[in-house]
Amino acid sequence: MHDQYVIKDGRRLRCGYTTGSCATAAAKAAAYMLLTGKPVESIEIDTPAGIRLQLAVEKPVIAEEYASCCVVKDAGDDPDVTDKMEIFARVTRREDGVVNITGGEGIGTITRKGFWGDAGQAAINPVPRQMIAKEVTTVSDCGFDVTIYAPAGIEIAKRTFNQYIGIEGGISIIGTSGIVEPMSEEALKKTIYLEIDAALEDGAEELVLFPGNYGENVVNSLDIRGAKIKVSNFIGDALMYINEKDVKAITLVGHIGKLCKLSIGAFNTHSRSCDVRIEAFVYYLALREAPKELIEKVNGCLTSEEAVKNILEWGCNEIFEDMVRGCVDRIRRYIKNYETDIRVIMYSMDYGVLGGTHD
């Protein structure tokens, strides 16, 4: 392919192509080899993004009844666990014009009906299925049975979110554009939405949100009721998505360095988007009419943990409960929902739980 690039944080990053594009290219190449009896070194496919790819074909096999080959996934500069995976297609001929697509070794199985498809189906999402059917039909309209497989898929899947979104036993063949955009925030948010959907389909009525792994440890240690969802820095996006669902209660558990930002209205807590930690402490100290010396001392802090230390030493612990209430108030105003039970727990790495609305 001709390399495509995007600019992220001032850096020029190379795009890659999805497992869906790999499966499509492998299927088209195998169909061509089956009908012509000739191996191919590369194959061209169209993508929904409007970019035409020419992808290298590896490990071609031409037998009497079938042909197979693989395309190696290239994620570009995206930190994708499926990068460099071999995605295979095995193709046999039909005579009824039907293109039947199934998953083989290393391709996960859907365990619950939802975004990916019906329970029991191979985890090959709708867009790649459409791409495969379209491209093999350009080779011939006779019809084909296409099996997509990935020998390394079972092991690689253990490093993905699949187990949390109802896919077991392998990787997913995914991609709505055919192109991997490095460090895509939209892809991360979609994963969060899928986790939410999976939890609700399992019957969860209460959700527990946390930004990262340490937050999950805190949730486990406090034995908080509800389905656990890791939301990274996308607290606002997750809340807005959940607000469209039938959820009785939401508990948000987070480090004070994240939730202090939320307490003054920042719903994307990544430091690249905003860094108002110290300003949040100063704001709540001022509302409590804390001593000017303390406010100035906190204003000079570099980290939220340092600010917490100073506040505790001065005995102004009540501002942490003020921040918790501020978080709840901001959330309600943000999602315009006064019915769902909103709970917030704020913790420090050094001092443990600082405040919360949870019993």
N, C-alpha and C positions, 0 to 999 in steps of 0.2 A: 504494500500500500504506500501511497505518498503520505509522508508523515504529516499529521495534523497537530497543531499546538494550541494551547490556551495559556493565558496569563493569569496566574494566581499569586497574590501577595508580591507582585513585582517579579515573579519568576516565570520563565518560559518553560512550560511543561508539555511533554509529548503525550498525545492521546493514544489509546490502544483500541482494541476491538473486543467485543463481548464473547462470552461462551456461546451465545445465540448465533453470532456471526461465524464462529468456528464450526459449529454443528452444521450450519447451512452450507458453508463452503465444502466441508467434508462430504456431506450428502450429495451435493451437486457433482463433485468430482467423482465420487463412487458411481453415481448413476451414469455419468459419461463413460467411465471406464467399463462398466458392465455392458453397455450397448455397443461400444466400439472395439472393446478388447485391447485398448491402448492405454498405457499409464500416462498420467499427466503430472507435470512438475508444479503447476500453479493453476488457480481457478479464479474467475472474477464473479463477484456477487454485488447486488445493490443492497443498500441499507436504508432503513426508514429515515435516517438523518440526511439522505440525499447524497451520501458519499459512496462512491464505487470503490470496492476493495479488490485488490489482487493478492491472494493469499497463497503461501507455499503449501504444497500437498506433500505429506510425509507417509512413509510405510504403506505404499499401495499394494493391494492384493487383488488379483483378478482370477476368479475361479469360474467354473462352469455355471453355477447357480447364483453366484453373488459376487459383488466387489466391495472392497472396504479400503479405508485410508484414514488418516488423521490430519488435523490442523492444530498447530501448537498455539495456545492462547498467548497473546501479547497484551498486557495491561498498560503499556506505555509507562508513564511515571506515576501511575496510581499504585498505592500499596495494597494490591489485590492478592488474596491467598491463592487464587486460581491461576496466577501468572505462570507461564511456562508449562501449564498442563497440556496433555495430549487429549484432544476431543475427537473421538472416532465416530464414523458412520459406516454401517453395514447395510447395503442396499440389495434387494431382490426385485425382480420384475413382476408386475401384475398385468392383466389384460383388460381391466374394467375401468381404467382411468382414475382410480382412487389412489390417493396418497395417504398411507397409514403410517403414523409416526409413533414409535414406542421408545421406551428407555431400557437400556441394558445395564451391564455391570457399572457400578459407581455413580449411577444416576438415581437420585433420591425418589422416594414415593410420597405422594401427598397423603396425609393422614386425616385431614379435615377439609371440607369444601370451603373455598374462599377465593382469594385473589388469583391463586395459582391454577385452580381448576377443581375437579371433583376428587373426593377421597378415592384412593386406589390407583389414580393415574400417575404416570411418570411426571416428575417435576420439570417439565419443559413448558415454559410459560407461553401465553397465547401469541405474542409477537414472533418469537423464534419459530413456532409451529407454522405461522403464516409465511415467514421467510423461507423455510425449508420447502413447503409445498409449492410456493411460487417458483423457486429456483430450479427444483428438479423437473417441474413441468416445462421449463424452457428447454430442457434436454429432450424430453419426449412426453407426450400426453398419454402414454400407455398405462401409467399408474405404477407406483412403487410401494414396497414395504421398506420403511426406513427405521433402523434401530440405532439410536445414539448411545454411546457408552464412553466411559472414562475410567480406565483401570485404577487410577490414583484417587478416584472420587470419594471412596469410603473414608480414607484417611484425611483427605483435605476437608471434607465436610465437618469433621470434628472441630475445625478452626473457624467455622462460620456460625451464623445465627440460625441455621436451618432447624435445629432441634427446638428452638423457641417459637417457630412460626409454622409448625406442623409439617415438616418435611424430614423424613428419616431415611437413612441408609445410603446417602450419597449427596452429591452436589445438585444444584439447580442449574438448568440451562435458561439463562435470563438475558435481559437487555431489551429495552423498548426503542432504542435508537440504533442499535448495532455498534455503537461507538462508546468506548470508555473515556469519560472525561475525568482527568486526574482530580482526586480529592473532591469528588462531587458531593456537595451538601445535600442535594436533592436525593441522592442514593441513600445517604445516611438517614434522612428523614423518612424515606419510604420504608426502610427496614424497621424503624420505630413504629410506624403506622401498622405494619404487618404484625409486629409483636402485640400491639394493642388489639388488633382484630382477632388474633389467635386466642388471646386471653379471654376476650368477651365471648367468642364462639365456644369456649370451654365452660362458659357459665359464670365467669367472674363478674361480680357486681361492685367490687371495690378494687381499686388499682393503687399500687405503691410505686411512685416514681423516684428515681435517684439518678444523679448525673454520671457516676462512675463506680468502679469496683469497690472502693472503700465505702461508699454509700451503701452498697449492697451488703457489705459486712455489718454495718451498723443496723440495717434493716433486720438482718438475721439475728443479731445479738439481742434486739429488742422484741423479737417475735411479733412483728407487726402483721396484722391480718390483711390479705389482699394479694392479687397477682402482681408480681414484680416486673417492672419495665425500666430498662436503662435508657435514659433520654439524652445523654451527653449534654451538650450546651443548649439543646433545642427545647427548653422548657416551655416557651410560649407556643411553639408549633405543636408540641405534644398535647398541651392543655386545650388548644383550639380544636384539635382533632377529636379528643376525648369528649369535648363538650357537645359534639354532634351525636354521641352515643348515649345509651341508657346506662349510666353509671351512678351508683348511689353515693359513693365516697371516693375521694382522691386524697392520698397522703403523699406529700412531697418531703423527702429526706435528703438533706444536702449539707455540704460544708459551708461554713459561714462565709468563706471567700466567694462562693457562688450566690448564696441566698441573700447576702447583704446587698448585692446588686439588684436582685429581684425586689427587695423591700423598698427600693426607690423607683421601680418601674422598668428595669432592664430585663427583657424576657429572652434574649440570647446572651448567655453569660460568658461566651468566649472572650478572652482578653483582647483579641483582634477586633471584636465588634464594639466593646466598651470596657473601660477599666475605671469604675467609679467606686471601688471598694472603700477607699479611705474617705471619700466624700460621703458615703453612706453612714459611716461611723460618726463623722463630724455632724451630719444632719441630725441623727438621733440623740447624740450627746447634747446638741444645742437645744433640742426640744425638751430635754430633761433639765435644762439650765445647769449643765455640768460645769465645774470650775474651768475657767479660761485656760489655766495651766495644763489641765488634762487634755482639753480640746487641741491645744497647740502641740502637745506631746504626741497625740494620736495622729494629728495632721502630718507629722514628720515621720511616721512609720512607713516602712517599705512593704510590709506584708500584713495580711489580715490576722495572722497568728500573733504577730507583734502587737497589733492594736488590741487584740483580745487580752493579752497579758497585761497591758497597761490599764485597761478598763477594769479588769478583775482586781488588780492591785489597789485601785482607787475605790473599789467597792461599788461601782456603778453597774452592777450585774443586770439591773432592771431593763437596760436598753436592749438586751438580747430578746426579752419577751416583747418589747416594743417592735423590734425588727420582725419577729415572727408574726405579730398582728399586722404589721405593714405588708408582709408577704401575702397573707390571706386576703387583706383588703385589695391589694393590687391585682391578685388573681381574679377576684370576683368582678372587679371593674373591667378587667381585660376580657374575660369571657362572657361578661354580662349574665352571670348565672348566680342566683341567690338561693337555689334549691339544693344543689349538690353539697354534701358535707365536705368541706375543705379543711385539711389538717396539714400542718407544717412542723417538721422537726429539724432543728439546726444544731450542728455539732462542730467541735474543734478537734483537730488532730491531737493537740496537746492536752486539752481539758475535757474532752468528751462532750456529752450533750449539754448545750447551753440554754436551750429553751424549746418549747413546743406546745402545740395545742392538742396533741394526742394524749389519751389518758394512760 
